[in-house]
Amino acid sequence: MFASALLLAAWGVVLLATFHYPASPLDEGTLVAYPSRLLQGYWPHRDYVTFYGPANVWVLGAAFKLFGASLVVERAVGLAFRMLALGSAIAIGARFGRAPAVAGAAMAAVTWLPWTVQANAGLTAIALALLALALLSRADSPVQRRASLLAALAGATAGLVLLVRFDFLPAIAVAIVPLLVALPGRRRAFFAGLAPMLVIAMAHLVLIGPGAIERVLQDIVASGPGRDLPLPSRHTDDGRLFTLSVIVAVVATSTGLVAMRRRRHPEAALLAAIGLLGGGLLPYMDGRADVFHISSGGAVACITLCCLLGYVFQRITTNRLLGGFAVGIVAFGAASEVTSLGTAKLLLEYRLGANDGVASSDVHVADRSYRLTPTAAHRLQPILDTLDEVAKPGQRLYVGPHDLRFAEYNDSYLYFLLPQLRPAAIYWEDNPGTVNGRRYDLGAHLLRADFLVLNRAYDPTTAGPVPGSSKPNEIVARDFCPLLVSGTYELLARRGPACD
């Protein structure tokens, strides 16, 4: 118990250091833009497009309502879900011994570090999925009321996973099956907890309508080729972590299911469940095989590996000290191969004042701010000052790359910094094949925009991306005039009094 508490405290200290890191313009930008606009009445999928479920926006929106809309609040929510994920990993590992609990959580903590504390929907959903398994595995309590409550909470949490990331449905659906098989008396309570979440999901679908549902599905398919990345080499940390994820998912699931054939014991069911969860996350990791997706899903494999080791050593030796030592040695060896242990050390040193960390500066508009690299902040602040001076509340703003034939990236956080301006388009984040796709007329939305903030830094530098229509660029050249150029940023206004 002490070791687990110490691990949670140490990880919290490490993550607090990243609160001062610069935020990503698009990924974390949407995490502040979407919930702040939710409080203005903009509804996910209906009023703007997002590939994920609405619950992450709802949670952040509630936090913004209570504590104010800011990057700090968003990161505090992210930190809370990181701690929830780590606590759930400890609870799952504890069913196999103290050493697996601490070793698995420690491996997961280091593996998750590239995400820092942003309240990303993927890691939020993984945290909730781990919590659902932890709760359901504890529903074998002989106290009926306690067991039913845990099962119902597990069902509600599993449903919340789907509301955060609907593409995690296969992973969480298969993961809960072994536990429900091992605990037949808890099925009714589990589905009683799941039912309200499904009702909320159906209500959301009715609210946004079939057109929005079709659009989101089509956008996911259309953006797939442009977002696809090759799997990293097995000579890299990420490549070895993905390979480990595949192997551990197969071995843990097989071991748990074989053991369940002899005896439907909760530990065997939990081992199969966590193995199936890791296996179900493999398409998520492969679909965008970068360090973030592989590390977030790969952390589940690290937890599963330690649970598997604990389960095996419990049957090899009755000496807990020897078994725990063996788990720790194997876990440390695996961690040194698939994660960057030095990252945690550097962050801890930064928190303790032993190194300078990563430099950042804030950009400001009225009472709102966003943290960028010093160079980006220096270049963008004049753009924001000018726009805040000339724009009137209710006018429309579009944010994108300078070359609008492409949709690779954009500064989505500007929709957070400038809440008095209405977004001119339904796409607040640029993904390939969406805003520049054949099904969407960006030009029509530009015709109603009053101001544009375009960034040359996001224009492609290689021949890889597929260009869309040149019509938006033609509209910009014809209907807009430049007000200010600062570094790679350019502020344009619709031709009229602002251009004089």
C-alpha positions in Angstrom: 0.0 0.0 0.0 2.8 2.4 0.9 4.7 1.6 -2.3 1.5 2.3 -4.4 0.9 5.6 -2.6 4.5 6.6 -3.1 4.3 5.8 -6.8 1.1 7.8 -7.2 2.7 10.8 -5.4 5.9 10.6 -7.4 4.1 10.4 -10.7 1.9 13.3 -9.7 5.1 15.4 -9.0 6.5 14.4 -12.3 3.4 15.3 -14.2 3.0 18.7 -12.4 6.2 19.7 -14.1 4.6 19.4 -17.5 1.9 22.0 -16.7 4.5 24.7 -17.8 5.2 22.9 -21.2 4.0 24.6 -24.4 0.7 23.2 -25.7 0.2 21.7 -29.1 -1.6 24.1 -31.5 -4.1 21.4 -32.7 -4.4 18.5 -30.4 -4.5 20.3 -27.1 -6.0 23.3 -28.8 -9.2 21.4 -29.5 -9.3 20.3 -25.8 -9.8 24.0 -24.8 -11.7 25.2 -27.8 -14.4 22.5 -27.8 -15.5 22.7 -24.1 -15.3 26.5 -24.1 -17.6 26.7 -27.1 -19.9 24.0 -25.6 -20.7 26.6 -22.9 -21.7 29.0 -25.7 -24.2 26.4 -27.1 -22.0 24.7 -29.7 -22.8 20.9 -29.6 -20.3 18.2 -30.6 -21.0 16.6 -34.0 -24.0 18.9 -34.7 -22.3 22.3 -34.7 -18.7 21.2 -35.3 -17.0 18.0 -36.3 -15.0 15.8 -34.0 -14.0 12.2 -34.6 -14.5 11.2 -30.9 -17.5 10.8 -28.6 -18.9 13.8 -26.8 -18.2 12.9 -23.2 -14.7 14.2 -23.0 -16.0 17.6 -24.1 -18.8 17.4 -21.6 -16.4 16.6 -18.7 -14.1 19.5 -19.7 -17.0 21.8 -20.2 -18.2 21.0 -16.7 -14.8 21.8 -15.3 -14.7 25.0 -17.3 -18.1 26.0 -15.9 -16.9 25.4 -12.4 -13.4 26.7 -12.5 -13.2 28.9 -15.5 -12.0 28.2 -19.1 -8.3 27.9 -19.1 -5.4 25.7 -20.2 -4.6 25.0 -16.5 -8.1 23.6 -15.8 -7.9 21.4 -18.9 -4.5 20.1 -17.8 -5.8 19.6 -14.2 -8.6 17.3 -15.7 -5.9 15.5 -17.7 -3.9 15.0 -14.5 -6.9 13.6 -12.7 -7.5 11.0 -15.4 -3.8 10.1 -15.4 -4.0 9.5 -11.7 -7.3 7.5 -12.2 -5.5 5.4 -14.8 -2.6 4.7 -12.6 -4.8 3.9 -9.6 -6.8 1.5 -11.7 -3.7 -0.2 -12.9 -2.6 -0.6 -9.3 -6.0 -2.1 -8.4 -5.9 -4.5 -11.2 -2.3 -5.6 -10.5 -3.1 -6.0 -6.8 -5.2 -9.1 -7.6 -1.9 -10.8 -8.6 0.3 -9.5 -5.8 1.9 -6.3 -4.6 4.9 -6.6 -6.9 2.8 -6.8 -10.1 0.7 -3.9 -8.9 3.6 -1.6 -8.4 5.7 -2.8 -11.3 2.9 -2.7 -13.8 1.8 0.8 -12.8 5.4 2.1 -12.8 5.9 0.7 -16.4 2.6 2.3 -17.5 3.5 5.6 -15.9 6.7 5.9 -17.8 5.1 4.7 -21.0 2.3 7.3 -20.7 4.8 10.2 -20.2 4.9 11.5 -23.8 1.2 12.5 -23.4 2.1 14.7 -20.4 -1.2 15.9 -18.8 -3.4 17.0 -21.7 -6.9 15.7 -21.3 -6.8 13.6 -24.4 -9.8 11.5 -25.2 -7.8 8.4 -25.9 -6.1 8.3 -22.5 -9.3 9.3 -20.8 -11.1 6.3 -22.4 -8.2 4.0 -21.4 -8.3 5.2 -17.8 -12.1 4.5 -17.7 -11.7 1.1 -19.3 -9.1 0.1 -16.7 -11.4 1.4 -14.0 -14.3 -0.6 -15.3 -12.2 -3.8 -15.2 -10.9 -3.0 -11.7 -14.4 -2.4 -10.4 -15.9 -5.5 -12.0 -13.0 -7.7 -10.8 -13.9 -6.6 -7.2 -17.5 -7.5 -7.6 -16.8 -11.0 -6.3 -17.3 -9.6 -2.8 -19.4 -11.9 -0.5 -21.3 -8.7 0.6 -24.2 -8.6 -1.9 -24.9 -4.9 -1.7 -21.2 -4.0 -2.2 -20.8 -6.5 -5.0 -23.8 -5.2 -6.9 -22.8 -1.6 -6.4 -19.3 -2.3 -7.8 -20.8 -4.2 -10.8 -23.2 -1.3 -11.5 -20.4 1.2 -11.3 -18.4 -0.9 -13.7 -21.2 -1.0 -16.2 -21.6 2.8 -16.0 -17.9 3.3 -16.4 -17.8 0.9 -19.4 -20.6 2.9 -21.0 -18.7 6.1 -20.4 -15.8 4.7 -22.3 -18.0 4.5 -25.4 -19.2 8.1 -24.8 -15.6 9.3 -24.8 -14.3 7.1 -27.7 -17.0 5.2 -29.6 -14.2 3.4 -31.5 -13.2 1.6 -28.3 -16.4 -0.4 -28.4 -14.8 -3.6 -29.6 -12.0 -3.4 -27.0 -14.2 -2.8 -23.9 -17.0 -5.2 -25.1 -14.6 -8.2 -25.4 -12.7 -7.3 -22.3 -15.7 -7.5 -19.9 -16.9 -10.8 -21.2 -14.5 -13.1 -19.2 -15.4 -11.2 -15.9 -19.1 -11.5 -16.6 -18.7 -15.2 -17.3 -16.8 -15.7 -14.1 -19.4 -13.6 -12.1 -22.8 -14.6 -13.5 -24.6 -13.2 -10.4 -23.3 -9.7 -11.2 -24.5 -9.4 -14.8 -27.9 -7.8 -14.0 -26.2 -5.1 -11.9 -23.6 -4.5 -14.6 -26.2 -4.0 -17.3 -28.3 -1.8 -15.0 -25.3 0.5 -14.7 -24.6 0.3 -18.4 -28.2 1.1 -19.5 -28.2 4.8 -18.5 -25.0 5.5 -20.5 -26.6 3.8 -23.6 -29.7 6.0 -23.2 -27.5 9.1 -23.1 -25.6 7.9 -26.2 -28.9 7.4 -28.0 -30.2 10.8 -27.0 -27.0 12.4 -28.3 -27.4 10.6 -31.6 -31.0 11.7 -31.9 -30.0 15.3 -31.1 -27.3 15.5 -33.7 -29.4 13.7 -36.4 -28.5 11.1 -39.0 -26.8 13.6 -41.3 -24.2 14.4 -38.7 -23.6 10.7 -37.9 -23.1 9.9 -41.6 -20.7 12.9 -42.0 -18.5 11.8 -39.1 -18.3 8.2 -40.4 -17.5 9.4 -43.9 -14.8 11.8 -42.5 -13.2 9.0 -40.5 -12.9 6.9 -43.6 -11.8 9.8 -45.8 -9.1 10.9 -43.4 -7.7 7.4 -42.8 -5.2 7.3 -45.6 -3.8 10.8 -44.8 -3.4 10.0 -41.1 -2.0 6.5 -41.6 1.6 6.1 -40.5 3.9 3.0 -41.0 4.6 0.9 -37.9 7.9 1.9 -36.4 11.0 -0.3 -36.7 11.4 -3.1 -34.1 14.8 -1.4 -33.4 13.0 1.5 -31.8 11.3 1.8 -28.4 7.9 2.3 -30.1 8.4 -0.7 -32.4 9.4 -3.0 -29.5 6.5 -1.7 -27.5 4.0 -2.5 -30.2 5.5 -6.0 -30.6 5.3 -6.5 -26.9 1.7 -5.5 -27.0 0.8 -8.1 -29.6 2.7 -10.9 -27.8 1.4 -10.1 -24.3 -2.2 -9.7 -25.5 -2.1 -13.2 -27.0 -0.3 -14.9 -24.2 -2.3 -13.3 -21.3 -5.6 -13.9 -23.0 -4.8 -17.5 -23.8 -3.5 -18.2 -20.3 -6.6 -16.6 -18.7 -9.1 -18.4 -20.9 -7.4 -21.8 -20.5 -7.4 -21.3 -16.7 -11.0 -20.4 -16.8 -11.9 -23.7 -18.5 -10.7 -25.5 -15.4 -12.1 -23.0 -12.8 -13.9 -19.7 -13.4 -11.7 -17.9 -10.9 -11.9 -14.1 -10.9 -8.0 -13.8 -11.2 -8.0 -15.9 -14.4 -10.9 -13.9 -15.8 -9.2 -10.6 -15.0 -6.0 -11.8 -16.7 -8.1 -12.7 -19.8 -9.9 -9.4 -19.6 -6.9 -7.2 -19.4 -5.3 -9.2 -22.2 -8.4 -8.7 -24.4 -8.4 -5.0 -23.6 -4.8 -4.7 -24.8 -5.6 -6.7 -27.9 -8.6 -4.6 -28.6 -6.5 -1.5 -28.6 -4.1 -2.8 -31.2 -6.1 -1.3 -34.1 -6.1 2.1 -32.3 -2.3 1.9 -32.0 -1.8 0.7 -35.6 -4.3 3.2 -37.1 -2.0 6.1 -36.2 1.3 4.5 -35.3 3.0 7.4 -33.7 4.6 7.6 -30.2 1.4 8.9 -28.6 -1.0 6.2 -29.8 1.5 3.4 -29.3 2.5 4.6 -25.9 -1.1 5.1 -24.7 -2.2 1.6 -25.8 1.2 0.0 -25.0 0.9 1.0 -21.4 -2.0 -1.5 -21.1 0.4 -4.2 -22.4 2.9 -3.2 -19.6 0.2 -3.6 -17.0 -0.9 -6.9 -18.5 2.7 -8.2 -18.6 3.1 -7.7 -14.9 -0.3 -9.3 -14.1 0.7 -12.3 -16.3 4.1 -12.6 -14.4 2.3 -12.4 -11.1 -0.2 -15.0 -12.1 2.5 -17.4 -13.3 4.9 -16.9 -10.3 2.0 -17.5 -7.9 1.8 -21.0 -9.3 5.5 -21.6 -9.5 6.5 -20.6 -6.0 4.8 -19.8 -2.7 7.6 -17.5 -1.7 6.1 -14.1 -2.2 9.4 -12.3 -1.8 11.1 -14.4 -4.5 8.1 -14.1 -6.8 8.0 -10.3 -6.3 11.7 -10.0 -7.0 11.3 -12.0 -10.2 8.4 -9.8 -11.4 10.4 -6.6 -10.7 13.5 -7.9 -12.5 11.5 -8.9 -15.6 9.4 -5.7 -15.6 12.5 -3.5 -15.3 14.2 -5.3 -18.1 11.1 -4.9 -20.3 10.8 -1.2 -19.4 14.4 -0.5 -20.4 13.6 -2.0 -23.8 10.3 -0.4 -24.7 10.3 2.9 -22.8 12.5 5.9 -22.2 13.3 5.7 -18.5 15.4 8.9 -18.8 12.3 10.9 -19.6 10.9 10.4 -16.1 14.2 11.3 -14.6 14.5 14.5 -16.5 10.9 15.6 -15.6 11.5 14.8 -12.0 14.7 16.9 -12.1 12.8 19.7 -13.8 10.1 19.6 -11.0 12.8 19.7 -8.4 14.7 22.6 -10.1 17.7 20.5 -11.4 17.1 21.4 -15.1 15.4 24.0 -17.2 12.7 21.8 -18.7 11.0 23.1 -21.9 10.8 26.9 -22.5 7.3 28.3 -23.1 5.5 31.7 -23.2 1.8 32.7 -23.0 -0.2 34.5 -25.6 -3.1 36.6 -24.3 -6.5 37.9 -25.4 -8.4 39.7 -22.6 -8.6 37.2 -19.7 -7.6 34.1 -21.8 -4.2 32.7 -22.5 -2.5 29.8 -24.2 1.0 28.5 -23.8 3.2 28.2 -26.8 6.9 28.0 -27.6 8.6 31.5 -27.1 9.1 32.0 -30.8 5.5 31.1 -31.7 4.2 33.3 -28.9 6.3 36.3 -30.0 5.0 36.0 -33.6 1.4 35.4 -32.8 0.8 38.0 -30.1 0.7 41.0 -32.6 -1.8 39.0 -34.7 -4.1 38.6 -31.7 -3.7 42.2 -30.6 -4.7 43.5 -34.1 -7.6 41.1 -34.4 -8.9 41.9 -31.0 -8.8 45.6 -31.9 -10.5 45.5 -35.3 -12.9 42.6 -35.0 -16.4 43.1 -33.6 -18.3 40.5 -31.5 -20.3 38.1 -33.6 -18.1 38.3 -36.7 -16.8 35.1 -38.1 -13.2 33.7 -38.0 -11.6 30.9 -40.0 -8.3 29.4 -38.9 -6.2 27.2 -41.2 -3.0 26.7 -43.1 -1.8 29.3 -45.6 -2.4 26.9 -48.5 -6.0 25.9 -48.1 -5.7 23.0 -50.6 -4.3 21.0 -47.7 -5.7 20.1 -44.3 -2.8 18.7 -42.3 -2.8 20.9 -39.2 -4.1 24.3 -37.8 -4.1 26.5 -34.8 -7.4 25.4 -33.3 -6.8 27.0 -29.9 -7.6 30.4 -31.5 -11.3 29.5 -31.3 -10.7 29.3 -27.6 -8.7 32.5 -27.3 -11.3 34.5 -29.3 -14.7 33.4 -28.0 -16.4 36.6 -29.1 -15.9 35.6 -32.8 -18.0 32.8 -34.3 -16.3 30.0 -36.2 -16.9 30.3 -40.0 -16.7 26.6 -40.6 -17.8 23.4 -38.9 -14.3 22.0 -39.0 -12.3 23.5 -36.2 -9.4 21.0 -36.7 -7.8 20.1 -39.9 -7.6 16.5 -40.9 -6.8 15.2 -44.4 -9.8 14.5 -46.6 -12.2 16.5 -44.5 -12.1 20.3 -44.8 -10.3 19.9 -48.1 -12.3 16.9 -49.2 -14.7 16.6 -52.1 -17.8 16.5 -49.9 -17.2 19.8 -48.2 -17.3 23.2 -49.8 -14.8 25.2 -47.8 -15.1 28.1 -50.2 -18.8 28.6 -49.3 -17.8 29.0 -45.6 -15.0 31.3 -46.5 -17.5 33.6 -48.2 -19.1 34.2 -44.9 -15.9 34.7 -42.9 -14.9 38.1 -41.8 -11.3 37.3 -40.8 -8.8 34.6 -41.5 -5.7 33.5 -39.5 -3.5 31.4 -41.8 -0.2 29.8 -40.9 2.5 29.0 -43.5 4.1 26.6 -41.0 1.4 24.0 -41.8 1.8 24.0 -45.6 3.3 20.7 -46.7 7.0 20.5 -47.4 6.9 17.2 -49.2 4.9 15.8 -52.2 3.1 13.3 -50.0 -0.2 15.0 -49.1 -3.0 15.0 -51.7 -4.2 18.6 -52.5 -7.8 19.5 -52.5 -9.6 22.2 -54.5 -7.8 25.4 -55.3 -11.1 27.3 -55.0 -10.5 28.4 -51.4 -7.2 29.9 -52.2 -8.8 31.8 -55.1 -11.5 33.2 -52.8 -8.9 34.3 -50.3 -6.9 36.1 -53.0 -10.0 37.8 -54.4 -12.1 38.6 -51.3 -9.6 39.2 -48.5 -6.7 41.6 -47.9 -3.7 41.1 -45.5 -3.8 43.1 -42.4 -0.6 41.8 -40.8 2.1 39.2 -41.4 4.1 38.1 -38.4 6.5 35.3 -38.9 4.6 32.4 -40.4 1.2 33.8 -39.3 -1.0 36.0 -41.5 -4.1 37.9 -40.5 -6.5 38.7 -43.4 -9.8 40.6 -43.4 -12.7 40.6 -45.9 -12.2 43.5 -48.3 -14.0 46.6 -46.9 -13.4 49.2 -44.3 -10.9 47.0 -42.4 -8.6 47.0 -45.4 -8.6 50.8 -45.9 
